[in-house]
Structure formats: C-alpha cells, structure tokens
C-alpha cells in the first residue's frame, strides 16, 4: 500500500482528504500542526502525530520514519501564529525565515516546500484526490442572486483576483460596488465578520484562487464556518471561483445557506 503524508491544519478538509485517500487504497500518515485540528482526523488517518508547525525538524523526521515521500498540506494554519510568539520555532525553521525576502504567504509556503524537498519529501497538488469538491459554474443555492448581488459578485470577483495577484489574500467583501473588507493575515472568517460592522448587512463575499495559484498550497476553500461567519455579519451572497474552490460538506453548506436566505454562485 502506497503511503502519503498529510500536514493538517484546522477545518474539515484534512478529514475529507484522509477519507478519500484511504478509500483509494492509500495509507495516510497525518501530522496535526496546530491545536484544534478536527478530532475525526485521528480516526480517518492510519497514523497521526501531533507536532507543532514550528518544529520543522520533528515534522520531517516523523514523515521519514513512516516512509512517506509525498505529502499534501490542507487546513488552516495562519501566519499570525508565527508572529504572536505562541509557537516556538526550532533552529531549522528560524533559519528558513531568516533567509526569506519577505513574509508573504507564497514566499513562506514555497520555502516550506523547499525544506521538505531537501529531505526527499515532495508536495503534491492539494486537490489531486478531492477534485469532486470543486463545483462547476452555476448557482449552488436555491435562491438566485438579485441583479444587484450579481453586479457585486462580478465586482468582488475582480477585486479578489487583484488582491490575490498581490499575494495579500483571496477574499473580499463588497456592497453596492464598493469594497468593504479585504482578507489579509486574519483569514476569511475574520474578514467576513469584520465586514458586518461596516456594511450593516446584505453584503457580498467573493473568494477566488490567486491568478497564478500554486495548487500545492492555499487553494481557496469554503465550508460551514464560512456560512456561519456570513450569517453573523448579515452577508447574503457568496461568489466562489468555479473549478478552483473547494466546497467542504457541500450539502450542509447549501442547506445552511438556503435556511438563511444566502445565495451561492460558482463563477
């Protein structure tokens, strides 16, 4: 049985991946990198280690001890963990950071990929085994967008592509063709919740892939927490990029959206 590794952050995606991989005959070695990883991962993977994202040497040693030569990275691991001082960094990852030209998402992740490669561990496309989670173009929810929401979706899609091109984030919240909030280090859910204070409801969330998206990391994803955040903020429309955005637990997401009058469109 071929072994593959899973570097796991917060959210449902690691569980979905592990289940899909095992269903295809792979043995999955998971490394939970942060506190709060879905507890079901321990049941979905064949082997699981709990090693902090800051302990790069230990992460690599665990993968090599299991004979893993290929890994994927799924789940939320935000940069703020590194900057807050809540994560202790080993000598190897400190050296990696010291050599960076900047601390943008792609710069950090590409350096992380190079560190793994230096020990003979390759990183593969996040979506390789879960492409069925990426919807084709169309309206996913029961409610179709109003003309005003459709205009905001198209505007938001364009704005999200622009910030993605600058490697700032992948999500914007807009209302009446104006940008209300832009995702940065805080992540999608915090961006959406923050927008509620400014938009006073009825805003549109747009989440897209970066123009030159590296499919090995940071592929856009939405799920139950996205809809929870939208409900909290009073947002009523969600635009995602068709064929490039993972929708986790789609049936639950759509039901929750329908129950709260939210329209979802894959563009």
KASUL-V419432 format. One record per backbone hydrogen bond with DSSP energy under -1.0 kcal/mol. NH is the residue of the N-H (numbers start at 0). CO is the residue of the C=O. Records with the same first field share a line. If there is no record, write none. Layout:
# KASUL-V419432
NH->CO / CO
This chain:
# KASUL-V419432
3->26
4->69
5->28
6->71
7->30
8->73
9->75
15->11
16->12
17->13
18->14
19->15
20->16
21->17
22->18
24->21
25->20
26->1
28->3
29->46
30->5
31->48
32->7
40->37
41->38
43->39
44->40
45->27
46->27
48->29
50->31
52->32
54->51
58->54
59->55
60->56
61->57
62->58
63->59
64->60
65->61
66->63
67->62
70->121
71->4
73->6
75->9
80->77
81->78
82->78
83->79
89->53
93->89
94->90
95->91
96->92
97->93
98->94
99->96
107->103
108->104
109->105
110->106
111->107
112->108
113->109
114->110
115->111
116->112
117->113
118->115
119->116
120->115
121->68
123->70
125->214
127->124
132->129
133->130
137->265
139->263
140->263
149->145
150->146
151->147
152->148
153->149
154->150
155->151
156->152
157->153
158->154
159->155
160->156
161->157
162->158
163->159
164->160
166->163
167->162
171->205
172->180
173->203
174->177
179->172
180->172
182->170
186->183
190->186
191->187
192->188
193->189
194->190
195->191
196->193
198->194
199->195
201->233
203->173
204->236
205->171
206->238
207->169
212->209
216->213
221->245
226->222
227->223
228->224
229->225
230->226
231->227
232->228
233->229
234->229
235->202
236->202
237->262
238->204
239->264
242->134
243->240
245->219
246->132
247->221
252->248
253->249
254->250
255->251
256->252
257->253
258->254
260->257
261->256
262->235
264->237
265->137
266->239
